[in-house]
């Protein structure tokens, strides 16, 4: 199966590099390469696009603003020289954030993340095109079963044989181990940042030293997790 890609970058050299990288992966099909966001918007209406490689600093409309205008965006991989937009990008549920200049290896990692979200095996047929990734989990506690949507989950904290789960609506304390809870979550959206904390990547407000903040809650970043955490954010 071909995975349709759209490249949006105002620098011709940058577009050529991505084209070359895509050429190493035969299942990637470039439907178009555009130099500005408005032209890209027209292409998205005309073509089915699975992965969008999107620059940020562009004339007329920057990449972050452009993504906000898309009602049903494809998987987005930002390609930029500016790391300060990383949190904005992940707040918009971007798949990955590549800092220029990036290697072929790093490019492939980003593409693999996008494919994981698309639930496509390159070269294999799709058994059920309408099948979607479940965006929720069920948790049993206090004699009740709660449905927790991924978008509502802020963070989770280990608490002995229990796990404290904090959502936008409430806090739950089910009798389940932290590792068991971690297995329920898609690694694309949730990150282990400390031996006792898992966080939602899109809910990070800001990072300060070895701490991150979610809804005014301070969460430590463990020394053993810091490097992988920053790599996931495209900051290393």
C-alpha positions in Angstrom: 0.0 0.0 0.0 1.2 3.5 -0.9 1.3 6.1 1.9 0.6 9.5 0.3 2.8 12.3 1.4 2.7 16.1 1.0 5.8 18.2 1.5 5.3 21.9 2.5 8.4 24.0 2.8 9.3 27.3 1.2 13.0 26.2 0.8 13.6 24.2 -2.4 16.6 22.5 -0.9 14.7 21.4 2.1 11.9 20.0 -0.2 14.6 18.1 -2.2 16.1 16.6 1.0 12.7 15.2 2.1 12.0 13.9 -1.4 15.4 12.1 -1.4 14.7 10.6 2.1 11.2 9.5 0.9 12.9 7.8 -2.1 14.6 5.4 0.4 11.2 4.2 1.5 9.4 2.7 -1.5 6.0 2.7 0.2 6.0 6.6 0.5 4.4 8.3 -2.4 4.8 12.0 -2.8 1.6 13.5 -4.2 3.0 17.0 -4.3 5.6 19.4 -2.9 4.5 23.0 -2.2 6.3 26.2 -1.1 3.4 27.8 0.8 0.6 26.8 3.1 -2.3 28.2 1.0 -1.3 26.2 -2.1 -1.0 23.1 0.2 -4.5 23.7 1.5 -5.8 23.4 -2.1 -3.8 20.2 -2.6 -5.3 18.7 0.6 -8.8 19.2 -0.8 -7.8 17.6 -4.1 -5.7 14.7 -2.9 -5.8 12.0 -0.2 -2.8 12.7 2.0 -1.7 10.4 4.9 1.5 12.2 6.0 2.2 15.9 5.9 5.8 17.1 6.2 5.3 20.7 7.3 7.8 23.6 7.8 6.9 26.3 10.3 8.6 29.5 9.3 7.0 30.2 5.9 5.7 33.4 4.3 2.0 34.4 4.3 1.1 31.7 6.8 3.3 29.8 9.2 3.0 26.0 9.6 1.5 26.1 13.1 -1.2 28.5 12.1 -1.8 26.5 8.9 -2.4 23.3 10.9 -4.9 25.0 13.1 -7.0 25.7 9.9 -7.3 22.1 9.0 -10.4 20.4 10.1 -9.3 16.8 9.5 -5.5 17.0 9.2 -3.3 14.0 8.1 -0.4 12.8 10.3 1.8 15.9 10.6 5.6 15.8 10.9 7.0 19.3 11.4 10.4 20.0 9.8 11.9 23.2 11.0 15.1 24.9 12.2 13.3 26.4 15.2 13.0 24.2 18.4 10.9 26.8 20.3 7.7 25.7 18.5 7.9 22.1 19.7 5.3 22.4 22.5 2.9 24.2 20.2 3.3 21.4 17.6 2.6 18.6 20.1 -0.3 20.6 21.6 -1.8 20.3 18.1 -1.2 16.5 18.2 1.7 16.6 15.7 3.2 13.2 15.1 6.8 14.3 15.4 9.1 17.3 15.2 12.3 17.2 13.2 14.9 19.8 13.7 16.9 20.8 10.6 19.3 19.4 9.7 18.0 15.9 10.5 19.4 12.6 9.5 17.8 9.8 7.4 17.7 7.7 10.5 15.7 10.4 12.4 13.4 10.8 9.4 12.6 7.1 9.4 11.8 7.2 13.1 9.3 10.0 12.5 7.7 8.2 9.5 7.4 5.0 11.6 5.5 7.0 14.3 3.1 8.3 11.6 2.6 4.8 10.2 1.9 3.5 13.7 -0.8 6.1 14.1 -2.3 5.3 10.7 -2.3 1.6 11.7 -0.9 0.7 8.2 1.6 -2.1 7.5 3.6 -0.9 4.4 3.0 -3.3 1.5 0.0 -5.0 3.2 -3.7 -4.6 2.4 -6.0 -3.0 4.9 -8.5 -5.5 6.2 -11.0 -3.0 7.4 -10.5 0.6 6.1 -13.1 1.9 8.6 -11.4 0.5 11.6 -10.0 3.2 13.9 -7.6 3.2 16.8 -9.6 3.2 20.1 -9.1 6.6 21.8 -10.1 5.5 25.3 -9.5 2.9 28.0 -11.7 1.5 30.8 -10.7 1.6 34.4 -12.4 -0.3 37.3 -12.3 1.3 40.7 -14.7 1.8 43.7 -17.2 -0.7 42.3 -17.6 1.3 39.1 -16.0 1.1 35.6 -14.9 4.5 34.2 -14.3 5.3 30.5 -11.3 7.5 30.2 -10.7 9.2 26.8 -7.0 9.7 25.9 -7.6 13.4 25.3 -8.9 13.8 28.9 -6.0 12.0 30.6 -3.4 14.5 32.1 -1.0 12.2 33.9 -0.7 9.1 36.1 1.4 8.6 39.3 2.6 5.4 40.9 1.2 4.8 44.4 2.3 1.4 45.7 0.0 -1.2 44.3 -2.3 1.5 43.2 -2.1 4.1 40.3 -3.3 7.6 40.7 -5.0 8.7 37.4 -5.6 12.4 37.0 -8.0 13.5 34.2 -9.6 16.8 33.3 -12.8 15.6 35.1 -11.6 13.7 38.2 -8.9 11.7 40.0 -9.1 7.9 40.2 -7.2 5.5 42.3 -7.6 1.9 40.9 -6.0 -1.1 42.5 -3.6 -1.8 39.6 0.1 -1.6 39.3 1.8 1.3 37.5 3.3 -1.0 34.8 -0.1 -2.6 34.2 -1.7 0.8 33.6 1.2 1.9 31.3 0.6 -1.1 29.1 -2.9 0.2 28.4 -1.7 3.5 26.9 -0.5 4.2 23.3 3.2 5.2 23.5 2.6 7.7 20.7 0.7 10.0 23.0 1.9 9.1 26.5 5.5 9.2 27.9 7.2 7.8 31.0 9.1 10.8 32.4 9.9 9.4 35.8 9.8 6.0 37.5 6.6 7.2 39.1 5.0 9.4 36.4 3.5 9.0 33.0 2.3 12.1 31.2 0.2 13.1 28.2 2.5 14.7 25.7 -0.1 17.1 24.4 -1.0 18.4 27.9 2.5 19.7 28.7 2.3 23.5 29.5 6.0 24.1 29.7 9.3 22.6 30.8 11.7 24.1 33.3 14.9 22.4 34.1 14.1 18.9 35.4 10.4 19.7 35.8 7.4 19.9 33.5 4.1 21.5 34.3 0.6 20.2 33.4 -2.4 22.3 34.6 -0.2 24.0 37.2 0.9 20.6 38.6 4.7 20.2 38.8 6.0 16.8 37.7 9.7 15.7 38.0 11.7 14.5 35.0 13.9 11.6 36.1 17.5 11.6 35.1 17.1 8.2 33.5 14.2 9.4 31.4 15.3 12.9 30.5 17.2 12.1 27.3 14.5 9.9 25.8 11.8 12.4 26.8 13.5 15.3 25.0 14.1 13.1 21.9 10.4 12.3 21.8 9.7 16.0 21.8 12.3 16.6 19.0 14.5 18.7 21.3 17.6 16.5 21.0 
